[in-house]
Every structure is written in structure tokens, then in C-alpha cells.
Amino acid sequence: MRTDRLLQSEFIELSDYRIGIGSQITCITDDRSGSDNRRLAIGARDKRIMVVELDLKGNMFHIFSVTMDKTVPSGLAFADREDRNLYVFGHYDGDVHVFTYYY
């Protein structure tokens, strides 16, 4: 049986971020393509989407954030193509939005 001490040694908090006003996260996805850095896209109930980049040390860097007009994001996906577009799927309206970020 594992002890609390052992469990605590498995994870170390490297950084933290607040998305908008701190509302409920509705979806999250990652993009592992490209450079050594990874991108995370996070959607929240307050209609906000935020994309951050993680470096190899676990540091987070803000790439962009946007508040949708009507759509609460329920699903996110990075395209499996060279452009790496971010697809946002709406929860109540079924809309699909596409975001492109140019490096």
C-alpha cells in the first residue's frame, strides 16, 4: 500500500494559470507536433478559450485568448496538418469555429 509521502513525490506543481475569471473548464486539448514545446488549448464555461505553450521545463507562456460571442466551447482539437489550426466545437449551438495562430 502506498503512503501519502510516496504519492506526493510523484507530482510537483511547476506553474499555475487562471483562465479569465476562473470559471469551470469545459474542455482541454494538447498539440505535441512541431518543436520541443507543447501547446495546450483550454475552454471554459464563460465562453473563453486560452492557448498556452509549455516549454521543456514546464514553464507556461500565453499565446492567445479569446471570448466567444455566443458559443460555450465543449470540444477543442488541433488540426493534424502543417497549419495546426484550432477547432472549437460549440456546446449548445453545435457551431464549429476555426482559429489560426501565426508564429
ZILIN-V982000 format. One record per residue. N is the residue number from 0. RES is the residue in one letter. SS is DSSP state (a for helix, b for strand, c for the rest). PHI is phi in degrees with one decimal (* if undefined). Layout:
n: {N,N}
res: {RES,RES}
ss: {SS,SS}
phi: {PHI,PHI}
This chain:
n: {0,1,2,3,4,5,6,7,8,9,10,11,12,13,14,15,16,17,18,19,20,21,22,23,24,25,26,27,28,29,30,31,32,33,34,35,36,37,38,39,40,41,42,43,44,45,46,47,48,49,50,51,52,53,54,55,56,57,58,59,60,61,62,63,64,65,66,67,68,69,70,71,72,73,74,75,76,77,78,79,80,81,82,83,84,85,86,87,88,89,90,91,92,93,94,95,96,97,98,99,100,101,102}
res: {M,R,T,D,R,L,L,Q,S,E,F,I,E,L,S,D,Y,R,I,G,I,G,S,Q,I,T,C,I,T,D,D,R,S,G,S,D,N,R,R,L,A,I,G,A,R,D,K,R,I,M,V,V,E,L,D,L,K,G,N,M,F,H,I,F,S,V,T,M,D,K,T,V,P,S,G,L,A,F,A,D,R,E,D,R,N,L,Y,V,F,G,H,Y,D,G,D,V,H,V,F,T,Y,Y,Y}
ss: {c,c,c,a,a,a,a,a,c,c,c,c,c,c,c,c,c,c,c,c,c,c,c,c,b,b,b,b,b,b,b,c,c,c,c,c,c,b,b,b,b,b,b,b,c,c,c,b,b,b,b,b,b,b,c,c,c,c,c,b,b,b,b,b,b,b,b,c,c,c,c,c,b,b,b,b,b,b,c,c,c,c,c,c,c,b,b,b,b,b,c,c,c,c,c,b,b,b,b,c,c,c,c}
phi: {*,-82.6,-99.7,-59.5,-60.1,-66.2,-64.3,-67.5,-79.9,-84.1,-128.0,-127.3,-72.2,-95.1,-162.6,-143.1,-139.3,-105.3,-97.3,57.3,-92.2,86.6,-78.4,-61.7,-75.8,-103.3,-163.6,-153.9,-149.1,-129.7,-126.3,-101.1,-85.4,83.8,-73.6,-67.6,-76.8,-119.1,-106.7,-118.2,-114.9,-129.7,-111.9,-131.9,-62.3,-81.2,73.2,-97.4,-124.7,-133.2,-119.2,-124.9,-114.9,-109.2,-89.5,-66.7,-90.3,90.6,-73.6,-103.7,-126.6,-67.7,-100.4,-162.0,-143.9,-148.7,-106.7,-71.6,-68.7,-125.4,-92.4,-92.1,-68.6,-115.7,-152.7,-133.7,-154.5,-86.5,-65.4,-91.3,-137.7,-62.4,-74.0,54.8,-56.2,-103.8,-98.8,-118.3,-106.6,-77.1,-76.5,-94.2,-101.1,74.1,-67.4,-120.5,-115.9,-122.3,-117.2,-118.6,-116.9,-97.5,-74.2}
